[in-house]
Amino acid sequence: MNQTPARLRVAPSPTGDPHVGTAYMSLFNLAYARATGGAFVLRIEDTDRARYVATSEQQIYDTLHWLGLDWDEGPDIGGPYAPYRQSERLETYRPFVEQLIEAGHAYYCWCSTERLAGLRAEQQASKSPVTGYDRLCHGLTREQRAALPGFSETPVVRMLVPDDVELAFTDLIRGEVSAPRPDDQVILKADGFPTYHLAVVVDDHLMGITHVVRGEEWISSTPKHLLLYRWLGWPEPAFAHMPLLRNTDKSKISKRKNPAARLTWFLEQGYLPEALRNFLQLLAYPPVHDDEDVSTFEEFVAAFDWAKVNTTGPIFDLAKLNALNGHYIRALSPGDLADRVAAFAVREGQWTQPSQADAALLRRAVPLVQERLVLLSEAVPKLAYLFTADDDLVVDPDALAKAGPDAAAVVRAALVALEALPDWSHEAIQVALRGALVDGLGIKPKFAFGPVRLAVTGSTVSPPLFESMELLGRESSLARLRTLQSLL
């Protein structure tokens, strides 16, 4: 691999909740930048004003920072090629448009949207092998074009794609690639904003981008971009087109059809950033270690090679992500996990700001559920009984109805054994209850402790019972047993 310091960028559009593909592309761009000792640039491409969402840019910053995919230059931190927001660079593009027009590589087009729509419909109806713009405006003055139907007062500017345009190019991942022939692409819109195709070339050149890494949907646009580089006399960057993320039915993952396409969805569900980062890496790249999916970003960087990228559309398998997330949760220290659970619960509204006592209790309780957690969002619901006042605890009515004929006797015996217990440790609680219920009443352990669990937690499914009772304390545990006794 060429170890010359490389400059790479990711350039999301602030048109709503960031797409998970933004993180996916950022991961691979950043990895190569770090592998070569280069730089990773964040550029905001906000020239699509019709779809612009004011809050989206901050969401891009927040989610990428959350994932640890930090940039060296960008709109929020500046850099030697500022500004990094395209709407602040509009004066940059116009001179290059004029240069292309003067050289005969571009021309004004006054066709109305109605005429263009009609042209597309006609081509589709006739199943014409030739599609795209028909160059009606090429070579005409404004006055000449105004005399014809379908005229618009404000023109756009189009590329004049030559008949012998080179369609093949070398891709770092795919080798020799051939793209379809492009039509005369609009490069400057009627509102004075450049289209993506012009702006991306101009910005990448002026910002010194050496490697353009993007999704495979842009393969068809690469010949247009290469034309612009050549017409403007600029060196061409290397191109690498990553495989698209796919749903389980092989369709392209989209925010309209799959909530997991939204990057903030992963925060809302309680995924760990290191797990999601590891998962995104595995979608298009083999495990760094043989037969082991888990690896750090630093290990990924150290082993990075474009030749290892798998071009087959990777399936976005949430079951695999869940398995990774569970692994990472289990690997955390209990204190770190408790901090992350608390931060998640407050942010997502599961909890109000906890008191010092509640925070301390959470740190003691987290080990009870750590092995069973897949998502951070599961922790507070699993431990809710510890933070519920005794009088507010709701006993599951279905579980109560199925408590069994021995339930009242079990609760009565449990109260007798526990009320006299001098040591309220989980070991002592277990010995006392086993002696009273299993040995004393002759009930199998599977059934003996169920009513006690129901009394203490309100459910028949909960974290370890004896440890829960130790955390809950003597008074609350006994009060809850008495409450269930009255219900039975």
C-alpha positions, 0 to 999 in steps of 0.5 A, a space after each residue: 500500500 502506498 504510504 504517502 500521507 493521504 487526504 480523504 474526506 467524507 461529505 454528508 448532506 444535512 438533509 435530515 437524520 444522518 444515514 448510517 452510510 455516513 458512518 460507514 464511509 467515514 470509518 474507511 476514509 479515516 482508517 486509510 488516513 490514519 494508516 498513511 499518516 494523512 488527514 481526514 476532512 469533514 465537509 458539509 455539502 449543503 447546496 441542496 436547499 430544498 431538502 436542507 434541515 437546519 438541525 442535521 449538521 449538528 446531528 452529523 457532528 454529534 453522531 460521528 464524535 459519538 462513534 469516535 470517527 473524529 476529523 482533522 479539518 471541518 466546519 466546526 474546527 476550521 483548517 487550512 482549506 476553510 470554509 468547509 461548508 459548501 454554502 459558504 463557498 458559492 463564489 468559489 465555483 462560478 469562475 470555474 463554470 465560466 472557464 468551462 463555458 469559455 473553453 466550450 466544455 459547458 453551455 447554458 440551457 434555458 429548457 423549462 422543467 416542463 419541457 424536460 419532464 415531457 422529454 423524459 416521458 417521450 423517451 420512456 414511452 418510445 423506449 428510446 435507446 438514447 436518453 437524457 438531455 437532447 442538447 436543444 440549447 447547445 449552440 443557441 443564444 438566449 434570443 434564439 432559444 427564447 423563440 422556441 417552446 419550453 423556455 425558462 428565463 433563468 438558465 442552468 449550465 450543462 457539461 458538453 460531454 464528448 462523444 468519445 468520453 472515456 468510460 473506464 477508470 481504475 478503482 482501488 477496490 474493484 480494479 478496472 471499471 466501466 461506467 455507462 455513458 453520461 448525459 450533459 450533466 447540469 453543473 450550475 443550477 438556476 438558483 446559482 448553486 452548483 450541483 454535486 458534480 461540479 462542487 465535489 470536484 472543485 472542493 476535492 481539488 482545492 482541499 487537496 483530496 488525494 483519495 475519493 472513497 464513496 459508495 458504488 452508486 457514484 460509479 456512474 458519475 465518475 466519468 463526468 468527474 474525471 472529465 471535469 478534472 481533465 478540462 480544468 487541468 487538475 490531477 485526478 485523485 484515486 477512486 475507491 467505491 465501497 459496496 452499498 449496505 443492504 437489507 436482508 432482502 438485498 435491497 439498498 438500506 434506506 431511512 424510509 424502509 429501515 429504522 437502522 438506516 438512521 444513525 441516531 437510531 443506534 443511540 436511541 436503542 442503546 448500542 455502544 459506539 465501539 460495537 457499531 464501529 466494529 460491526 460497520 468494519 466487518 460489513 465490507 472487510 474480513 476480520 482482522 484476526 482469523 475466526 474473531 470478529 472483535 477488533 479495535 479500530 487501531 488494529 483495523 488501521 494497522 492491517 488496512 488494505 483496500 484489496 481486502 474490501 469485499 465488493 459484494 453488497 454486505 447484509 446489515 444483520 442486526 443479529 450480528 450487531 446485537 451479538 457484538 454489542 452484548 460482547 462489548 457490554 460484558 467486557 466493560 467494567 461494572 462501573 463503566 457500564 453503570 455510567 453508560 446506562 445512567 447517561 443513556 437512561 437520562 438522555 432517552 427519558 428512562 430516568 430523571 436525573 438520578 440522586 446520588 443514592 440511586 446512582 450508587 445503587 445502580 453501580 451495585 446492581 449492574 453486575 446482576 444484569 451485565 451478562 444478560 444485556 444486549 442493549 443499554 436500553 434494557 438495563 433500567 427496565 430490568 432493574 426498575 424494581 430496585 428504584 420503585 417505592 414498595 407501595 408503587 410496585 405492581 405485581 404482574 397479575 398474570 403471574 399472580 394468577 399462576 402463583 400456584 397452591 403453595 404460594 401462600 405457604 411459601 410466602 408465610 415461611 419466607 417471612 418467618 425465616 427472614 424476619 429473624 435473619 441477623 445477617 442480610 447478605 445474599 449468602 445468608 438470605 439464600 441459606 435461610 430461604 433454602 432451609 425454610 422452603 426447600 428443606 422445610 416445605 419440601 418444595 423443589 427449588 424451581 418452584 420454591 423461590 418463584 413466589 418470593 421473586 414475584 413479591 420482591 420484583 413484581 415478576 417471575 423473571 428477574 435478575 438473581 433473587 438473593 442479590 436483589 434482596 440484599 440490594 433492596 434491603 431488609 425492610 423493603 424485602 419484608 414489606 413486599 413479601 407482606 404485600 404479596 401475602 395479603 394479595 394471596 
